[in-house]
Amino acid sequence: MADENTIETPDVAGDIGGDAGETQGRRGRGRGGNREGGEGRGRGRGNRDDRRGGKQEEDDGIIEKLVHINRVSKTVKGGKRFGFAALVVVGDGQGRVGFGHGKAREVPEAITKATASARKKMIRVPLKEGRTLHHDGNGRFGAGKVTLRTAPAGTGIIAGGPMRAVFESLGVADVVTKSVGTSNPYNMIRATFDALADQTSPKSVAQRRGKKVADLLGRGGASAAEAEADAAAIVE
């Protein structure tokens, strides 16, 4: 019996040690598995976010352009408190455009607020042949004055800074602009939108006056056939 006890005791201890080792091994693998699972879940969340972002861009196709970020600071007891203001222009590239600004303690939040505000205030601008304006226009806000001129194909966007962002988001490919009186991006964009708000198309003018588009286009000395062809080519 003593021999049996002597023989069994190491076996039991070995079994216990083996079980403990396996348990520790399983725990170690479990922790590793949890970490791997956590990484897997992290990757899954990233994939879901990517899918949401892709779906949003696919659904609305809105172009977002950050025009300006202004940082302000307020001196308080204990140091300085910073804030940020963002100016954003959005558009669908097919005749709709808007702008907005937002303020927050952090830059991403300010941009998000500005983008949401711009999406709510989008306006539609009629485009000639889908690439340029129908006619010249002037806009003004405060001391800033802008001039917009239609341009032939191949001209490109002749505009600076904030105004370029507006026309790129709008979908204009050919335009010539000039801004005088101010370099403030807020005032320049407001003056640009003032000029775009006055844009009209021959189709809208004809409907307002109760006439045909060909009648309006034929008054400049063009023949009836040319006027009909030009009227048929007008989309907006």
Backbone as CSV, one residue per row, in Angstrom:
resi,resn,N_x,N_y,N_z,CA_x,CA_y,CA_z,C_x,C_y,C_z
1,MET,0.821,-1.201,0.000,0.000,0.000,0.000,0.861,1.259,0.000
2,ALA,1.962,1.138,0.798,2.856,2.309,0.830,3.429,2.580,-0.526
3,ASP,3.770,1.457,-1.227,4.323,1.660,-2.558,3.285,2.258,-3.476
4,GLU,2.049,1.784,-3.305,1.012,2.331,-4.184,0.807,3.808,-3.899
5,ASN,0.788,4.155,-2.561,0.615,5.573,-2.245,1.768,6.386,-2.786
6,THR,2.949,5.802,-2.650,4.113,6.523,-3.141,4.054,6.710,-4.633
7,ILE,3.512,5.734,-5.306,3.429,5.826,-6.762,2.302,6.761,-7.163
8,GLU,1.175,6.696,-6.409,0.013,7.479,-6.826,0.190,8.968,-6.545
9,THR,0.904,9.268,-5.489,1.025,10.679,-5.110,1.679,11.532,-6.203
10,PRO,2.802,11.098,-6.770,3.370,11.892,-7.875,2.448,11.957,-9.061
11,ASP,1.722,10.869,-9.277,0.809,10.890,-10.423,-0.266,11.940,-10.229
12,VAL,-0.837,11.972,-8.991,-1.875,12.964,-8.723,-1.314,14.374,-8.831
13,ALA,-0.150,14.545,-8.234,0.481,15.876,-8.335,0.774,16.229,-9.770
14,GLY,1.253,15.218,-10.511,1.523,15.483,-11.925,0.261,15.819,-12.677
15,ASP,-0.824,15.074,-12.322,-2.092,15.386,-12.983,-2.552,16.784,-12.645
16,ILE,-2.423,17.121,-11.331,-2.846,18.470,-10.925,-1.992,19.530,-11.613
17,GLY,-0.658,19.248,-11.602,0.226,20.207,-12.272,-0.096,20.310,-13.749
18,GLY,-0.393,19.149,-14.372,-0.743,19.183,-15.793,-2.032,19.937,-16.040
19,ASP,-3.024,19.653,-15.141,-4.287,20.387,-15.292,-4.087,21.880,-15.115
20,ALA,-3.286,22.227,-14.086,-3.029,23.658,-13.863,-2.312,24.273,-15.045
21,GLY,-1.324,23.507,-15.575,-0.612,24.029,-16.748,-1.533,24.200,-17.925
22,GLU,-2.406,23.186,-18.126,-3.342,23.315,-19.240,-4.296,24.479,-19.015
23,THR,-4.738,24.610,-17.721,-5.648,25.722,-17.410,-4.971,27.066,-17.665
24,GLN,-3.700,27.173,-17.189,-2.986,28.416,-17.448,-2.775,28.627,-18.937
25,GLY,-2.478,27.520,-19.615,-2.312,27.645,-21.058,-3.604,28.085,-21.728
26,ARG,-4.723,27.469,-21.260,-6.004,27.867,-21.840,-6.311,29.321,-21.518
27,ARG,-6.003,29.693,-20.253,-6.238,31.100,-19.899,-5.383,32.025,-20.747
28,GLY,-4.131,31.621,-20.902,-3.255,32.454,-21.734,-3.770,32.536,-23.158
29,ARG,-4.175,31.361,-23.667,-4.732,31.394,-25.025,-6.033,32.166,-25.063
30,GLY,-6.794,32.025,-23.944,-8.058,32.762,-23.901,-7.827,34.257,-23.933
31,ARG,-6.819,34.699,-23.135,-6.533,36.136,-23.165,-6.066,36.566,-24.542
32,GLY,-5.178,35.741,-25.085,-4.711,36.073,-26.435,-5.857,36.067,-27.421
33,GLY,-6.742,35.051,-27.221,-7.903,34.979,-28.123,-8.796,36.190,-27.963
34,ASN,-8.943,36.617,-26.688,-9.768,37.796,-26.476,-9.152,39.020,-27.135
35,ARG,-7.824,39.099,-26.986,-7.175,40.241,-27.638,-7.340,40.176,-29.143
36,GLU,-7.151,38.968,-29.671,-7.330,38.847,-31.116,-8.769,39.135,-31.498
37,GLY,-9.691,38.613,-30.637,-11.098,38.893,-30.930,-11.387,40.379,-30.856
38,GLY,-10.731,41.054,-29.842,-10.929,42.496,-29.741,-10.433,43.200,-30.982
39,GLU,-9.257,42.736,-31.476,-8.752,43.342,-32.700,-9.696,43.061,-33.855
40,GLY,-10.237,41.850,-33.858,-11.176,41.526,-34.931,-12.403,42.411,-34.873
41,ARG,-12.890,42.616,-33.610,-14.051,43.501,-33.489,-13.688,44.926,-33.884
42,GLY,-12.484,45.342,-33.531,-12.059,46.684,-33.933,-12.034,46.812,-35.447
43,ARG,-11.494,45.754,-36.093,-11.480,45.805,-37.554,-12.899,45.788,-38.102
44,GLY,-13.772,45.048,-37.435,-15.159,45.011,-37.901,-15.810,46.374,-37.801
45,ARG,-15.553,47.067,-36.675,-16.131,48.406,-36.541,-15.572,49.344,-37.600
46,GLY,-14.294,49.212,-37.848,-13.707,50.061,-38.885,-14.332,49.776,-40.242
47,ASN,-14.562,48.506,-40.541,-15.178,48.160,-41.813,-16.589,48.722,-41.904
48,ARG,-17.332,48.628,-40.767,-18.688,49.167,-40.800,-18.671,50.667,-41.014
49,ASP,-17.726,51.348,-40.339,-17.629,52.795,-40.540,-17.278,53.118,-41.981
50,ASP,-16.354,52.321,-42.557,-15.983,52.561,-43.944,-17.177,52.352,-44.864
51,ARG,-17.960,51.306,-44.534,-19.114,51.053,-45.392,-20.115,52.190,-45.288
52,ARG,-20.298,52.706,-44.046,-21.214,53.834,-43.912,-20.723,55.036,-44.701
53,GLY,-19.433,55.336,-44.573,-18.890,56.484,-45.291,-19.022,56.325,-46.790
54,GLY,-18.732,55.123,-47.291,-18.865,54.882,-48.725,-20.297,55.006,-49.187
55,LYS,-21.230,54.532,-48.365,-22.636,54.608,-48.732,-23.109,56.038,-48.773
56,GLN,-22.646,56.851,-47.793,-23.048,58.246,-47.772,-22.566,58.972,-49.023
57,GLU,-21.316,58.773,-49.396,-20.796,59.424,-50.588,-21.515,58.919,-51.834
58,GLU,-21.872,57.620,-51.830,-22.528,57.066,-53.000,-23.954,57.582,-53.138
59,ASP,-24.632,57.813,-51.972,-26.022,58.232,-52.016,-26.155,59.692,-52.446
60,ASP,-25.454,60.617,-51.758,-25.674,62.029,-52.048,-24.640,62.612,-53.010
61,GLY,-23.421,62.104,-53.015,-22.405,62.616,-53.925,-22.042,64.059,-53.669
62,ILE,-22.126,64.502,-52.411,-21.858,65.891,-52.074,-20.345,66.121,-51.981
63,ILE,-19.901,67.219,-52.596,-18.502,67.623,-52.532,-18.349,68.611,-51.383
64,GLU,-17.413,68.335,-50.484,-17.181,69.200,-49.332,-15.775,69.797,-49.419
65,LYS,-15.707,71.106,-49.285,-14.408,71.787,-49.355,-14.264,72.720,-48.149
66,LEU,-13.174,72.525,-47.423,-12.866,73.390,-46.293,-12.153,74.639,-46.802
67,VAL,-12.746,75.792,-46.570,-12.217,77.042,-47.112,-11.290,77.741,-46.113
68,HIS,-11.705,77.789,-44.855,-10.935,78.587,-43.900,-11.195,78.089,-42.486
69,ILE,-10.156,78.107,-41.661,-10.276,77.804,-40.235,-9.651,78.952,-39.451
70,ASN,-10.401,79.485,-38.525,-9.930,80.596,-37.707,-9.830,80.136,-36.252
71,ARG,-8.687,80.402,-35.633,-8.492,80.041,-34.232,-8.531,81.292,-33.370
72,VAL,-9.313,81.243,-32.323,-9.408,82.352,-31.379,-9.062,81.822,-29.993
73,SER,-8.602,82.696,-29.127,-8.236,82.292,-27.767,-8.825,83.286,-26.775
74,LYS,-9.210,82.747,-25.645,-9.734,83.565,-24.560,-8.892,83.299,-23.323
75,THR,-8.357,84.354,-22.740,-7.528,84.206,-21.555,-8.425,84.124,-20.322
76,VAL,-8.306,83.005,-19.622,-9.090,82.783,-18.412,-8.134,82.472,-17.269
77,LYS,-8.710,82.367,-16.085,-7.892,82.040,-14.922,-7.308,80.642,-15.080
78,GLY,-6.001,80.570,-15.131,-5.342,79.288,-15.302,-4.768,79.061,-16.685
79,GLY,-5.000,79.978,-17.610,-4.422,79.789,-18.939,-5.306,80.351,-20.034
80,LYS,-5.183,79.778,-21.212,-5.949,80.216,-22.379,-6.901,79.122,-22.822
81,ARG,-8.037,79.539,-23.292,-9.042,78.616,-23.816,-9.189,78.889,-25.310
82,PHE,-8.951,77.868,-26.131,-8.957,78.026,-27.588,-10.293,77.577,-28.173
83,GLY,-10.659,78.237,-29.237,-11.842,77.861,-30.000,-11.529,77.956,-31.484
84,PHE,-12.308,77.257,-32.295,-12.063,77.210,-33.732,-13.360,77.487,-34.490
85,ALA,-13.228,78.205,-35.593,-14.352,78.490,-36.481,-13.986,77.998,-37.880
86,ALA,-14.870,77.228,-38.490,-14.611,76.631,-39.807,-15.604,77.164,-40.817
87,LEU,-15.128,77.393,-42.027,-15.955,77.823,-43.157,-15.888,76.736,-44.225
88,VAL,-17.032,76.177,-44.594,-17.098,75.030,-45.500,-18.051,75.340,-46.647
89,VAL,-17.673,74.902,-47.847,-18.534,75.001,-49.030,-18.849,73.588,-49.504
90,VAL,-20.117,73.326,-49.794,-20.536,72.012,-50.277,-21.319,72.185,-51.577
91,GLY,-21.322,71.147,-52.399,-22.058,71.172,-53.658,-22.134,69.779,-54.247
92,ASP,-23.035,69.599,-55.200,-23.178,68.287,-55.840,-22.492,68.224,-57.197
93,GLY,-21.844,69.324,-57.622,-21.176,69.333,-58.911,-22.117,69.394,-60.091
94,GLN,-23.416,69.612,-59.840,-24.410,69.631,-60.913,-25.363,70.812,-60.785
95,GLY,-24.894,71.908,-60.169,-25.725,73.108,-60.115,-26.261,73.449,-58.744
96,ARG,-25.891,72.705,-57.704,-26.334,73.027,-56.352,-25.115,73.290,-55.474
97,VAL,-25.194,74.350,-54.664,-24.050,74.738,-53.846,-24.559,75.448,-52.597
98,GLY,-23.778,75.353,-51.530,-24.132,76.031,-50.294,-22.888,76.242,-49.449
99,PHE,-22.990,77.128,-48.472,-21.859,77.372,-47.575,-22.394,77.490,-46.151
100,GLY,-21.512,77.215,-45.194,-21.886,77.318,-43.796,-20.651,77.438,-42.938
101,HIS,-20.843,77.908,-41.714,-19.719,78.021,-40.781,-20.171,77.495,-39.420
102,GLY,-19.205,76.975,-38.676,-19.495,76.431,-37.367,-18.355,76.707,-36.408
103,LYS,-18.685,76.764,-35.116,-17.701,77.041,-34.074,-17.724,75.925,-33.050
104,ALA,-16.543,75.572,-32.546,-16.433,74.524,-31.535,-15.066,74.617,-30.871
105,ARG,-14.885,73.791,-29.821,-13.605,73.743,-29.127,-12.560,72.959,-29.906
106,GLU,-13.007,72.067,-30.775,-12.102,71.242,-31.555,-12.370,71.451,-33.035
107,VAL,-11.336,71.262,-33.857,-11.460,71.490,-35.297,-12.439,70.523,-35.950
108,PRO,-12.368,69.212,-35.713,-13.311,68.298,-36.393,-14.777,68.617,-36.103
109,GLU,-15.061,68.982,-34.851,-16.446,69.309,-34.503,-16.897,70.584,-35.203
110,ALA,-16.005,71.568,-35.314,-16.349,72.806,-36.022,-16.626,72.526,-37.498
111,ILE,-15.820,71.652,-38.110,-16.031,71.311,-39.518,-17.358,70.571,-39.697
112,THR,-17.679,69.678,-38.767,-18.942,68.948,-38.848,-20.129,69.896,-38.761
113,LYS,-20.075,70.851,-37.845,-21.156,71.832,-37.720,-21.287,72.675,-38.984
114,ALA,-20.160,73.110,-39.533,-20.187,73.942,-40.731,-20.745,73.160,-41.917
115,THR,-20.369,71.899,-42.043,-20.871,71.077,-43.148,-22.374,70.872,-43.040
116,ALA,-22.858,70.587,-41.838,-24.301,70.411,-41.648,-25.061,71.687,-41.971
117,SER,-24.507,72.833,-41.575,-25.159,74.108,-41.887,-25.168,74.380,-43.386
118,ALA,-24.071,74.040,-44.075,-23.998,74.278,-45.519,-24.978,73.395,-46.277
119,ARG,-25.155,72.159,-45.831,-26.090,71.254,-46.516,-27.528,71.753,-46.421
120,LYS,-27.855,72.469,-45.345,-29.224,72.956,-45.165,-29.520,74.183,-46.017
121,LYS,-28.474,74.880,-46.475,-28.676,76.155,-47.177,-28.187,76.103,-48.615
122,MET,-28.331,74.967,-49.266,-27.888,74.844,-50.653,-28.889,75.510,-51.588
123,ILE,-28.367,76.165,-52.619,-29.206,76.813,-53.630,-28.902,76.186,-54.985
124,ARG,-29.840,76.329,-55.903,-29.641,75.807,-57.255,-29.328,76.957,-58.202
125,VAL,-28.291,76.762,-59.007,-27.848,77.777,-59.965,-27.940,77.171,-61.362
126,PRO,-28.679,77.794,-62.286,-28.750,77.250,-63.652,-27.409,77.382,-64.363
127,LEU,-26.990,76.336,-65.049,-25.711,76.322,-65.759,-25.947,76.173,-67.254
128,LYS,-25.130,76.839,-68.025,-25.198,76.759,-69.479,-24.333,75.594,-69.956
129,GLU,-24.965,74.637,-70.623,-24.278,73.447,-71.126,-23.619,72.654,-70.007
130,GLY,-24.029,72.895,-68.769,-23.485,72.179,-67.642,-22.054,72.535,-67.294
131,ARG,-21.515,73.650,-67.819,-20.098,73.961,-67.596,-19.840,75.409,-67.227
132,THR,-20.749,76.345,-67.535,-20.496,77.757,-67.263,-21.804,78.458,-66.931
133,LEU,-21.726,79.751,-66.624,-22.901,80.538,-66.298,-23.611,81.001,-67.562
134,HIS,-24.889,81.315,-67.432,-25.661,81.785,-68.586,-25.330,83.236,-68.936
135,HIS,-25.011,84.042,-67.932,-24.738,85.463,-68.207,-23.839,86.004,-67.105
136,ASP,-23.295,87.190,-67.335,-22.434,87.841,-66.356,-23.268,88.315,-65.167
137,GLY,-22.580,88.510,-64.050,-23.282,88.961,-62.856,-22.350,89.652,-61.886
138,ASN,-22.945,90.465,-61.020,-22.203,91.184,-59.986,-22.828,90.883,-58.626
139,GLY,-21.975,90.788,-57.630,-22.453,90.561,-56.276,-21.711,91.435,-55.294
140,ARG,-22.374,91.722,-54.170,-21.752,92.599,-53.193,-22.186,92.194,-51.792
141,PHE,-21.230,92.244,-50.877,-21.531,92.060,-49.464,-20.545,92.897,-48.668
142,GLY,-21.061,93.867,-47.931,-20.189,94.768,-47.195,-19.314,95.562,-48.153
143,ALA,-18.026,95.543,-47.908,-17.092,96.258,-48.774,-16.621,95.405,-49.943
144,GLY,-16.989,94.123,-49.966,-16.526,93.231,-51.017,-17.442,93.240,-52.224
145,LYS,-16.838,93.298,-53.401,-17.581,93.252,-54.663,-16.931,92.220,-55.575
146,VAL,-17.753,91.405,-56.210,-17.249,90.385,-57.121,-17.953,90.521,-58.466
147,THR,-17.260,90.123,-59.500,-17.795,90.117,-60.858,-17.611,88.721,-61.432
148,LEU,-18.683,88.154,-61.971,-18.661,86.825,-62.574,-18.945,86.962,-64.057
149,ARG,-18.152,86.286,-64.893,-18.336,86.370,-66.337,-18.356,84.968,-66.928
150,THR,-19.276,84.734,-67.825,-19.309,83.469,-68.538,-18.092,83.359,-69.446
151,ALA,-17.688,82.140,-69.765,-16.446,81.932,-70.519,-16.621,80.771,-71.493
152,PRO,-15.876,80.790,-72.605,-15.952,79.683,-73.567,-15.292,78.424,-73.020
153,ALA,-15.546,77.315,-73.688,-14.997,76.032,-73.250,-13.474,76.059,-73.289
154,GLY,-12.863,75.487,-72.283,-11.413,75.432,-72.199,-10.790,76.543,-71.385
155,THR,-11.594,77.494,-70.937,-11.050,78.611,-70.163,-10.592,78.162,-68.775
156,GLY,-11.374,77.317,-68.137,-11.070,76.898,-66.781,-11.670,77.850,-65.755
157,ILE,-11.360,77.603,-64.503,-11.866,78.436,-63.413,-10.816,79.493,-63.079
158,ILE,-11.089,80.706,-63.520,-10.196,81.823,-63.219,-10.766,82.514,-61.983
159,ALA,-10.380,82.023,-60.824,-10.881,82.554,-59.558,-9.864,82.234,-58.487
160,GLY,-9.925,82.976,-57.421,-8.954,82.788,-56.354,-9.592,82.279,-55.078
161,GLY,-8.840,81.435,-54.387,-9.156,81.020,-53.034,-10.582,80.581,-52.793
162,PRO,-11.319,81.324,-51.960,-12.676,80.924,-51.605,-13.619,80.814,-52.798
163,MET,-13.488,81.705,-53.779,-14.387,81.672,-54.934,-14.144,80.415,-55.772
164,ARG,-12.921,79.982,-55.866,-12.621,78.760,-56.612,-13.323,77.560,-55.975
165,ALA,-13.324,77.491,-54.650,-14.000,76.385,-53.965,-15.488,76.377,-54.282
166,VAL,-16.086,77.556,-54.396,-17.518,77.636,-54.714,-17.799,77.063,-56.095
167,PHE,-17.011,77.452,-57.088,-17.290,77.012,-58.458,-16.920,75.552,-58.666
168,GLU,-15.905,75.066,-57.986,-15.578,73.647,-58.093,-16.690,72.795,-57.492
169,SER,-17.261,73.224,-56.376,-18.369,72.486,-55.774,-19.640,72.620,-56.597
170,LEU,-19.807,73.753,-57.257,-20.992,73.986,-58.077,-20.992,73.151,-59.342
171,GLY,-19.812,72.841,-59.860,-19.719,72.087,-61.100,-19.416,72.945,-62.301
172,VAL,-19.012,74.197,-62.085,-18.654,75.109,-63.177,-17.236,74.792,-63.626
173,ALA,-17.052,74.650,-64.930,-15.728,74.332,-65.474,-15.070,75.535,-66.127
174,ASP,-15.859,76.522,-66.579,-15.311,77.683,-67.280,-15.965,78.942,-66.725
175,VAL,-15.182,79.798,-66.107,-15.697,81.052,-65.572,-14.520,81.978,-65.302
176,VAL,-14.773,83.277,-65.423,-13.772,84.304,-65.123,-14.356,85.202,-64.040
177,THR,-13.623,85.400,-62.943,-14.131,86.178,-61.818,-13.105,87.220,-61.401
178,LYS,-13.607,88.207,-60.681,-12.749,89.247,-60.116,-13.346,89.698,-58.792
179,SER,-12.504,89.805,-57.776,-12.957,90.250,-56.464,-12.147,91.467,-56.049
180,VAL,-12.836,92.505,-55.598,-12.175,93.729,-55.145,-12.814,94.170,-53.833
181,GLY,-12.035,94.910,-53.056,-12.586,95.519,-51.850,-12.311,94.766,-50.572
182,THR,-12.103,93.448,-50.638,-11.877,92.679,-49.426,-11.191,91.368,-49.770
183,SER,-10.460,90.848,-48.789,-9.876,89.518,-48.918,-10.414,88.587,-47.839
184,ASN,-11.416,89.051,-47.115,-12.051,88.239,-46.082,-12.815,87.097,-46.748
185,PRO,-12.495,85.835,-46.431,-13.163,84.728,-47.131,-14.666,84.682,-46.888
186,TYR,-15.117,85.084,-45.716,-16.550,85.080,-45.430,-17.279,86.069,-46.337
187,ASN,-16.733,87.281,-46.445,-17.385,88.294,-47.272,-17.280,87.952,-48.760
188,MET,-16.158,87.371,-49.176,-16.017,87.000,-50.582,-17.036,85.935,-50.976
189,ILE,-17.241,84.949,-50.121,-18.200,83.892,-50.448,-19.624,84.424,-50.416
190,ARG,-19.928,85.286,-49.454,-21.278,85.863,-49.408,-21.552,86.727,-50.642
191,ALA,-20.554,87.488,-51.088,-20.732,88.293,-52.301,-20.884,87.390,-53.521
192,THR,-20.152,86.274,-53.557,-20.277,85.332,-54.681,-21.670,84.722,-54.728
193,PHE,-22.199,84.348,-53.578,-23.548,83.786,-53.542,-24.597,84.833,-53.884
194,ASP,-24.323,86.091,-53.559,-25.248,87.168,-53.953,-25.322,87.277,-55.470
195,ALA,-24.177,87.100,-56.139,-24.170,87.143,-57.604,-24.809,85.889,-58.201
196,LEU,-24.566,84.732,-57.598,-25.146,83.489,-58.129,-26.657,83.451,-57.958
197,ALA,-27.154,84.111,-56.910,-28.602,84.113,-56.688,-29.348,84.851,-57.795
198,ASP,-28.681,85.744,-58.510,-29.319,86.506,-59.592,-29.224,85.798,-60.946
199,GLN,-28.595,84.641,-60.997,-28.462,83.929,-62.261,-29.816,83.360,-62.714
200,THR,-30.124,83.550,-63.985,-31.348,83.011,-64.572,-31.001,82.310,-65.878
201,SER,-31.907,81.503,-66.347,-31.723,80.793,-67.611,-32.782,81.252,-68.605
202,PRO,-32.532,81.122,-69.915,-33.549,81.493,-70.910,-34.872,80.754,-70.714
203,LYS,-34.788,79.520,-70.232,-36.012,78.744,-70.019,-36.885,79.362,-68.939
204,SER,-36.264,79.773,-67.826,-37.043,80.383,-66.744,-37.597,81.745,-67.157
205,VAL,-36.810,82.514,-67.924,-37.298,83.817,-68.389,-38.467,83.648,-69.347
206,ALA,-38.379,82.665,-70.228,-39.470,82.412,-71.169,-40.734,81.983,-70.442
207,GLN,-40.611,81.146,-69.439,-41.787,80.734,-68.676,-42.392,81.905,-67.927
208,ARG,-41.557,82.777,-67.379,-42.063,83.926,-66.638,-42.787,84.913,-67.551
209,ARG,-42.319,85.035,-68.782,-42.921,85.987,-69.714,-43.971,85.353,-70.616
210,GLY,-44.168,84.051,-70.490,-45.163,83.383,-71.312,-44.778,83.277,-72.767
211,LYS,-43.497,83.117,-73.045,-43.023,83.013,-74.411,-42.234,81.729,-74.594
212,LYS,-41.819,81.475,-75.816,-40.968,80.342,-76.107,-39.496,80.761,-76.039
213,VAL,-38.648,79.792,-75.742,-37.221,80.087,-75.657,-36.690,80.532,-77.013
214,ALA,-37.188,79.947,-78.088,-36.732,80.319,-79.428,-37.073,81.771,-79.750
215,ASP,-38.199,82.259,-79.215,-38.554,83.657,-79.464,-37.557,84.600,-78.801
216,LEU,-37.105,84.252,-77.610,-36.135,85.103,-76.923,-34.773,85.061,-77.604
217,LEU,-34.344,83.889,-78.031,-33.038,83.764,-78.661,-33.020,84.339,-80.072
218,GLY,-34.167,84.408,-80.717,-34.215,84.913,-82.084,-34.258,86.415,-82.185
219,ARG,-34.338,87.106,-81.050,-34.435,88.563,-81.092,-33.092,89.228,-81.328
220,GLY,-31.998,88.475,-81.243,-30.686,89.084,-81.435,-30.241,89.094,-82.878
221,GLY,-31.137,88.805,-83.823,-30.783,88.794,-85.230,-30.541,87.404,-85.773
222,ALA,-30.640,86.371,-84.928,-30.434,85.006,-85.393,-31.652,84.533,-86.166
223,SER,-31.415,83.606,-87.075,-32.516,83.062,-87.859,-33.380,82.161,-86.990
224,ALA,-34.559,81.833,-87.532,-35.475,80.988,-86.776,-34.890,79.600,-86.539
225,ALA,-34.185,79.071,-87.567,-33.590,77.740,-87.423,-32.498,77.744,-86.356
226,GLU,-31.665,78.769,-86.364,-30.612,78.862,-85.353,-31.213,79.017,-83.957
227,ALA,-32.255,79.809,-83.857,-32.900,80.004,-82.560,-33.508,78.702,-82.052
228,GLU,-34.127,77.943,-82.931,-34.697,76.662,-82.529,-33.611,75.690,-82.077
229,ALA,-32.482,75.671,-82.812,-31.377,74.789,-82.445,-30.784,75.181,-81.091
230,ASP,-30.604,76.487,-80.863,-30.072,76.937,-79.592,-31.043,76.637,-78.448
231,ALA,-32.325,76.788,-78.710,-33.322,76.504,-77.676,-33.346,75.020,-77.337
232,ALA,-33.182,74.169,-78.337,-33.168,72.726,-78.084,-31.918,72.309,-77.305
233,ALA,-30.816,73.063,-77.468,-29.567,72.706,-76.798,-29.542,73.154,-75.351
234,ILE,-30.444,74.042,-74.955,-30.462,74.544,-73.590,-31.106,73.506,-72.684
235,VAL,-30.359,73.155,-71.645,-30.861,72.166,-70.702,-31.594,72.848,-69.559
236,GLU,-31.003,73.872,-69.004,-31.622,74.590,-67.884,-32.368,75.814,-68.411
